[in-house]
Every structure is written in structure tokens, then in C-alpha cells.
Amino acid sequence: MGIEQLSMYGYASKAEVLADARRYWNPDKTSFWQDEGVPLVIGERSGYRLTDVDGHEVIDVHLNGGTYNLGHRNPELVDTLTRAAQYLDIGNHHFPTPGRAALARRLVEATPGADKAVFGSSGAEAVDVALKSARYATGRRKVVSVMKAYHGHTGLAVATGDSRFSQLFRSDNPAEFVQVPFNDLDAMASALAGEDIAAVIMETVPATYGFPLPEPGYLAGVKQVCQTTGTLYIADEVQTGLGRTGELWGVYAEGVTPDILVTGKGLSGGLYPISAALLGTAAGGWLEQDGFAHMATFGGAELGCAVAVKVLEITQRSDTRENVRRRIGQFAAGLADLRAELPHALTGIRQKGLVIGLEFGATGAKPVMAELYRQGVWAIFSTLDPAVLQFKPGLLLTERETDKILARLRDAVRKVAAAHV
Ligand SMILES: Cc1ncc(COP(=O)(O)O)c(C=O)c1O
């Protein structure tokens, strides 16, 4: 149980943590999860298992969007970090280091079209770098994104996303940040027709919108329009990258070589924050002109680089790729069975590798999320389409763990369906 996680801060109970969290941290968010039936305060964590400080154990199929692709406290990553901490720290962001050079090289070599890597400490920061780099390369200011897109909450990133998050902070700016519907190539073409757009930023499969899949040819069509209008294509692979679709990056399988690719979350191994914007030659030009033009004290922290190099190595291993291939098939078969049994409850399945959205048209995803939590699986509803449950299994899950997840999902969906007839 999570006794140590409580006592190290002087708490005697979960209730005391919740009281302080409500009072000093985030009252709305703290209450939200209590009200939605996911009263999780994470104590122990290991592999794909999380244990609430009160002892309730769940398999993590949220993974913070892929942050824990390789599991919680993956032993190889913990070992890498603890060994690195014997002789490294964050480092000084102004200087080259072996870790920065090695990670940049590995990322660029694994990413067709990329020429340089700029490091940050969050996905949103890397998105901001991507947008700034596109503005630099094109001399244009405007950015096009997809309605219900999610690229994070920093200054430029939040302006590309849903108004729920930008208006509150007066960060919406429709004159410069234009939005078009997903999977609507005509709308994209007309948004770009004025040849005044610096970048189109696209999640390969929009995560917070519930993983609607791109129609065949859509993303390649967007890239084509970008090319003919002098606009850069930014692939946000923060959720779909690092092996989740079965490939290192999902966008290439859609026939797109992006001008810029953004990665984060899983690059950290869930242990040390790090993200990267991988820039093509044009977008990376500013690094020749003024290398001090974007700076971040924690960007490319040396400890983060050590972990990220190991993350890439594990992700690209043939064993890992083979495991992912098997799990993709296992989930596809198990989910198809469940849909065949309960088509009125599970109304649709969106699957691209281990990137999965489960549609619960009638009930919405929240009751399933709460029942699943009781059954011992943690998966989150989609903030921008609450009918869809995000289902994001880990890359190293075993066959047995996968069977367990599918069995618990079946039980939860049966129960919710029975309660709603
Ligand atoms: C697709 C996508 N892009 C960017 C981000 C922002 O990443 P971060 O929360 O690390 O800033 C997220 C976060 O969930 C995301 O899902």
C-alpha cells in the first residue's frame, strides 16, 4: 500500500491528502475525480499497475497519454536514471553535452525529413518551438489546426486548441489561429488558399477528441495542400509516437513526411521530463542564425537525455516491436468480440495500433470509466468527446495482462449496459 507515499509528507490518511489538495492545489480537479468515481491517489506503481494509497489496485490503460508506454518505473529506465544521477545533473542548457548530442542524433536519424532536434521539458513547449520555427521559415504568422485538437497549454499551443482552454485566459486569437473540422480536406484547402499560413499542426490521431481516425488519404492530402501553398506540416506525435501505432511515428504510415515532428510524454520514460521538436532543414534554419533564439533552462536536461536515449533503444528493439504487434492483434480480436456481444453499448471501435478509442454512444464513456475503475482498470474518458473512452495499452503488456484487461472491460461494459436498459 501507499503508506510510504503518505508518511513521507507527514500524512496519516488519504482524506488528509484530499483536504490539502482541495485547499492548496486544485479544488475543482480534486473534487471532479471524487465525483466521477475515480478517487485515485496513486501510491505504489510498478509496470502497468497502480495502487491507490488506500490499496485499490488497477491496471493503467491511460498511461498519461503514453508517458508510461514502457511501464511505471521500468527497471531499465530507473537503473539508467539512478546511474546517471551518480555523475550528472540537469546540466547547463547553453553547452553541448554528450547526452544532448547523442539524443539529437538518434532522434534525427530515426525521423525521415528531420535535420535538428530542439529539446524542451513538455509537449506544449515543443509545440511552441515547432510553431515558432514554422513562422521563422515561412515569414508568416497564421496557424491552422483542427477543431477539438489538443496540443497543450503554453502560449502558442493553447491558441491552437479548444476554446474551453484558451478563452478563460484570453489566449484565443482567431485572427491568427484558424480552425477547420477534422477529416475535411476541402475546408483545409480553403483555409490555406490565401498562401498566408505558416503551419498546419495535426495530431496524427486526435487524442483528446477521442481518437477519431484519419480517413484514408486525408493526412497525405493535407500535406499535399501544405506543399502547394508553402505551408509547413507539423506532426504532433506526442500521443501517437514512440511505438504506439506499431511504428516509431504514426504519421509516416499515413504517407506524410512532416516538416516538423513533435514528441514528448513517453520520451521521458515517465521519470524525467523531456520533449523534442524535430525540425526539417527550413524550420531548423534559425539554429544556424541565432542558436540563442529559443532557450529553456530545463530543455534537454542531461538526466532526461540519458533516460530518453534508453527509451528509444527499448522502443526500437525487435522484441518490443514484436510484442506490440501481438498486443495490437489481441486487443483487436477481444474488442471485436465485445462489440459483437454488446453492439448497443460499445457502439464503435477506433483502433490504430495501441491507440484506441471506444465509443459508448448511449451511456457516454464516464459510467464505463467509473465501473472499469472499480473492476481494476484505469482508462480515461475523452475530454473533448465524452462519448469516447481513451484506451491506451502499454507497449510491454503481456498476453495475460491483456486478457485481464479485456475480461475486466467486458464485465464493466456488461454491467453498465445492464444498468441502462
Ligand atoms: C497530442 C498532444 N500534444 C501535446 C500535448 C502537450 O503535452 P504536455 O502536457 O507535456 O505539455 C499533449 C498532452 O496531453 C497531447 O496529448
The ligand as an SDF file (V2000), in Angstrom:
LIG
                    3D

 16 16  0  0  0  0  0  0  0  0999 V2000
   -1.2880   15.3970  -28.6830 C   0  0  0  0  0  0  0  0  0  0  0  0
   -0.7170   16.2140  -27.5760 C   0  0  0  0  0  0  0  0  0  0  0  0
    0.1240   17.2130  -27.8580 N   0  0  0  0  0  0  0  0  0  0  0  0
    0.6910   17.9640  -26.9040 C   0  0  0  0  0  0  0  0  0  0  0  0
    0.4130   17.7210  -25.5660 C   0  0  0  0  0  0  0  0  0  0  0  0
    1.0360   18.5830  -24.5100 C   0  0  0  0  0  0  0  0  0  0  0  0
    1.9720   17.8770  -23.7870 O   0  0  0  0  0  0  0  0  0  0  0  0
    2.3630   18.3790  -22.2990 P   0  0  0  0  0  0  0  0  0  0  0  0
    1.1990   18.0890  -21.4080 O   0  0  0  0  0  0  0  0  0  0  0  0
    3.5840   17.5810  -21.9610 O   0  0  0  0  0  0  0  0  0  0  0  0
    2.6370   19.8290  -22.4180 O   0  0  0  0  0  0  0  0  0  0  0  0
   -0.4480   16.6910  -25.2220 C   0  0  0  0  0  0  0  0  0  0  0  0
   -0.7600   16.4150  -23.7980 C   0  0  0  0  0  0  0  0  0  0  0  0
   -1.6220   15.6560  -23.4430 O   0  0  0  0  0  0  0  0  0  0  0  0
   -1.0460   15.9230  -26.2470 C   0  0  0  0  0  0  0  0  0  0  0  0
   -1.9070   14.9380  -25.9690 O   0  0  0  0  0  0  0  0  0  0  0  0
  1  2  1  0
  2  3  1  0
  2 15  2  0
  3  4  2  0
  4  5  1  0
  5  6  1  0
  5 12  2  0
  6  7  1  0
  7  8  1  0
  8  9  2  0
  8 10  1  0
  8 11  1  0
 12 13  1  0
 12 15  1  0
 13 14  2  0
 15 16  1  0
M  END
$$$$
